[in-house]
């Protein structure tokens, strides 16, 4: 790890990431009704390290552009209500060494 990255918070380290966002999302909430009626805690808004998921009154907003492609949402949703795919070729997160 570089001297520059040592001692930085998660938020500071995430700021160093770069994204090449596609025009279409690779993340899909399959049923807004499931989020509304079966998931009172909206767990994806808690466990996603990139804070991609935000509950907005009656639906889940998905800010796919900042996805870290970790797959947490694919396995963490207790209702299997999120479809996660890799972004189309050449798009997604770009990691930097350091």
C-alpha positions as CSV (number, residue, x, y, z in Angstrom):
1,X,0.0,0.0,0.0
2,X,1.4,3.4,-0.9
3,X,2.2,6.0,1.8
4,X,-0.6,8.1,0.2
5,X,-3.3,5.5,0.9
6,X,-2.2,4.7,4.4
7,X,-4.3,6.3,7.2
8,X,-7.2,7.3,4.9
9,X,-10.8,6.6,5.7
10,X,-12.9,4.3,3.5
11,X,-14.7,7.4,2.1
12,X,-11.3,9.0,1.1
13,X,-10.2,5.7,-0.5
14,X,-13.5,5.3,-2.4
15,X,-13.0,8.9,-3.8
16,X,-9.9,7.6,-5.6
17,X,-11.9,5.1,-7.6
18,X,-12.9,6.0,-11.1
19,X,-15.9,4.8,-13.0
20,X,-16.8,4.4,-16.7
21,X,-20.5,4.2,-16.4
22,X,-22.6,2.6,-19.0
23,X,-25.8,4.2,-20.2
24,X,-27.9,1.3,-18.8
25,X,-27.9,-0.1,-15.3
26,X,-26.4,-3.5,-14.6
27,X,-28.4,-3.6,-11.3
28,X,-32.1,-4.2,-11.3
29,X,-34.7,-4.2,-8.5
30,X,-37.1,-6.9,-9.6
31,X,-40.1,-5.7,-7.6
32,X,-40.6,-2.3,-5.9
33,X,-43.6,-3.9,-4.1
34,X,-41.3,-6.5,-2.5
35,X,-39.1,-3.6,-1.1
36,X,-42.1,-1.7,0.1
37,X,-44.1,-4.6,1.7
38,X,-41.6,-7.3,2.7
39,X,-38.4,-5.4,3.6
40,X,-39.0,-2.8,6.3
41,X,-35.3,-2.4,7.0
42,X,-34.3,-1.9,3.3
43,X,-31.1,-3.9,4.0
44,X,-29.5,-3.1,0.7
45,X,-29.3,0.6,1.8
46,X,-27.2,-0.6,4.7
47,X,-24.8,-3.2,3.4
48,X,-23.9,-1.7,0.0
49,X,-20.4,-0.2,0.6
50,X,-20.9,2.2,-2.3
51,X,-24.4,3.4,-1.1
52,X,-25.8,2.6,-4.5
53,X,-29.3,1.9,-3.1
54,X,-31.5,4.7,-1.7
55,X,-35.2,4.3,-0.6
56,X,-37.3,7.1,-2.0
57,X,-40.8,7.0,-0.5
58,X,-42.3,4.2,-2.7
59,X,-39.4,2.9,-4.7
60,X,-35.7,2.0,-4.5
61,X,-33.5,4.3,-6.4
62,X,-30.4,2.6,-7.9
63,X,-27.3,4.8,-8.5
64,X,-25.5,2.1,-10.5
65,X,-22.9,4.6,-11.8
66,X,-21.0,4.3,-8.5
67,X,-21.2,0.5,-8.1
68,X,-18.0,-1.2,-6.8
69,X,-19.1,-4.5,-8.5
70,X,-18.6,-6.4,-5.2
71,X,-21.8,-8.4,-5.6
72,X,-23.0,-7.7,-2.0
73,X,-26.5,-6.9,-3.3
74,X,-26.7,-10.1,-5.3
75,X,-26.2,-12.2,-2.2
76,X,-27.4,-9.9,0.6
77,X,-31.0,-9.2,-0.4
78,X,-33.0,-11.5,1.8
79,X,-35.8,-11.6,-0.9
80,X,-33.5,-12.2,-3.9
81,X,-35.1,-9.1,-5.3
82,X,-31.9,-7.6,-6.9
83,X,-30.6,-8.8,-10.2
84,X,-26.9,-8.1,-10.4
85,X,-24.8,-8.5,-13.6
86,X,-21.4,-7.3,-14.6
87,X,-21.5,-4.0,-16.6
88,X,-21.2,-4.3,-20.3
89,X,-17.6,-4.6,-21.6
90,X,-15.4,-1.7,-20.9
91,X,-17.7,-0.1,-18.4
92,X,-17.8,-0.1,-14.6
93,X,-15.3,0.5,-11.9
94,X,-11.6,1.3,-12.7
95,X,-9.2,0.4,-9.8
96,X,-6.0,2.3,-9.3
97,X,-3.0,0.8,-7.7
98,X,-1.7,2.6,-4.7
